[in-house]
Amino acid sequence: MPLLKALKDTSTKVDIFCQAGEVGVPHEARELIAFFEDMVHEVRRPQRAEAGAKGLFHPKVWVLRYAGEDGVLTYRTLVLTRNLTHDSSWDLVVRLDSEAVTSDVNEANEPLAALLDGLPGRSIRTLDASRVHALAEEIRHVIWQGIPDAKFAPQFHYLDGSSDAMSRVFEGGDNDRWAGHPRRFALRSGRRPPRPR
């Protein structure tokens, strides 16, 4: 069947990392779950700096690599505000598409690459990590499009649970560049929109 072939082909190209014990099994089409097992990797919760405390693995990040018919590689990073569920609440997405891939390392991408590099080591089951590590290395060289002013270039933060990572985000650091800027962007939580009928 074309559907089963497509699922089998996809399983060799996609890796999905999720927190162990937090995967829900759908009520429908359960027989198809077996074809997804090889691409879903449960990971351990990150340890926090406080003794005995554990964090959450909850990034909602997609990093995609496309190979065109001409062999040219392009990349896309998506950062979402919600989980992969059937919930009908609204979702916000930040989408970054590659403009170029350079021989020099784009230091701004290092936290994103570090997140990818660390995923196989967090996995409960052993997996072939070469594809994930290769993607992380490629991401280090990507320049994102549509950012005319370097001041507003995307800034990634990898909160690995260490106090050092937290202090870089919440105790100043690069975030000082936003101080006093007239345009502040905030997401205000409000009432959930009604479900479609």
N, C-alpha and C positions, 0 to 999 in steps of 0.2 A: 504494500500500500504506500502511496506517496507520502501520507502523513507520518507513518512510522519511519520511513527512510529519512524524512526531513528531521525528525526528532533525533534519530541516531546520528546523523551528520552534525547536528547542532551540538550534541553532547561532547563532541571532540573539539569544539571551538569556544565553548562558554564555560566559565567558572563562576559560580554564585556562592558567596560566603555569607553565612548567617550565624547568629548566636545559637549555640547548642541548646536543645530543649525548647526552642521557641518556634518550631516549624509546625504549622497546622496542616492537617491532611484534608483536602477537599472532599466533599460528600459525593461529587460526581466525577466520572472518568477516572476512578482510582486505579484502574488497570494500566493507565498511561504513566503512573508515577514511576514505575520501574525504569522507564526510559530516561527519566530525569535524575536518577540517583547518582550517576557518575559525575554530574555537573554541579551538584549541591554539596558544599563542604561546611560542616558545622565547626565552629571555632569556639575556643574557650573565652570566657569573659576576661577582660583585661584586669590585672591587679592594680589597685590604686596605692598611692603612697602611704596611706594610713594602714597600720597593721591590721591584717585580717579583712580589710574592706575590698570589695570588688566593684568594678565599674560595669558598664554595658557596652556591648558591641552593637552599634546602632547607626552606622554611617550613612546609609541611603545614597550611596555613590555608585555611579556606573562609569566605567572607563572602557571606551570602545575603540577598536582598531579596524579600519577598513582598508582592504586592498583592491584597488581598481583594476580593470582589465589591462591597463597599461603598466601595472606593477607599482604605481604610485601609492604610498601609504598616507592615509589621513586619520586623524584622531578626534574623538569627541568625549567630553566629560560632562556628565549630568549630575547635579546635586539636587535631590528632591526633599520635600518636607514631610512625606508620609510613606507608609509601608506599602508593600505589594499586597493589597487586599482587595476585596470587593466593596469596601467602604465607599460611599458616594460623597464624602467630604472633599472640599477643594484641595488642590495641590499646587504648590509653587515650584518651579523648576529653574535652576540656573543652568544654561547650556553654553559650553565653551567648545568651539571648533578650531582645529589647528589651521594656522596660516602658513607655517613653514616648520621644517625640521632642520636644525642646524648641527654642526659638528661640536659647537660649544654647549656646555651644560647651562640650562636655564635654572638658576638657583631658586627662583620662585616656585618651581615645580617639585623641589626636593621633598617637602612634607607629603605630597601626594604620592610620589615614588616610594617613599619610606612606608606609607600605609600599604601599598601593593606588595612591596618586598617582604613585609612582616606577616602577611596573611597565611602563607603556607606553614609557617612555624607555629601559628596559633591553631591550625586545623587538628581536630581530634583524630581523624584518619590520615594515613600517609597518602600523599598525592604527588603526581609528577609536577614539580614546581617550576620547571624550566619555562613554561609558557608565561606564567605570572611574572617571574623574574625578568624575562625578556621584555615584557610590556612595561614594567617599571623602569627599566633602563632606557627604553625608547621615549617614555614620557619625560624623562629628564632633559630631553633635547627639543621639546615641542615649544613653539611660539604660538600663542593663542591669537586669533583674529578679532577684529572689531574693537580693540582697545587703543584708541588714538593717543591717549595721554598715559604715560607710564605710571603716573601717580595713582591711576585708578585700575591698574593691572590686578588680576585676581590674586588673592592672597590665601594660600592654603594653610590650615593648621591641623596637624596630626596629634590629637589628644590621646597619647598612648597610656595615660594613667599616671605618668610621672609628674611630680610636683614642678619640675623644670618646664615641662610642656605647658602646664596650666599657667604658670607665671608669665610665660612669653605672650600668652593671649590676654590674660585678665589683669596683668600688672604693668601695663604700658607696652614697651617694646615698639614694634612697628605700628601698632594701633595709634600711636601718638600723631601719626600723619593725618588722622581724621579730625583731630581736635580743632574746633573753631571753624570747621568747614560749613558753609551755609546750607548745604544740602545734606540732610540726614535721612536715611532710609530706615523705617521701622515697620515691623509686621505686628499689627495689633490684633489680638485675639478677640473675636466677637462671637455672636451667635452662629451656630452651624447652619448653613443654608438648608432649606427643606429638601428632603429626599424626593427624587423624581417619581411620579406615579405612573 
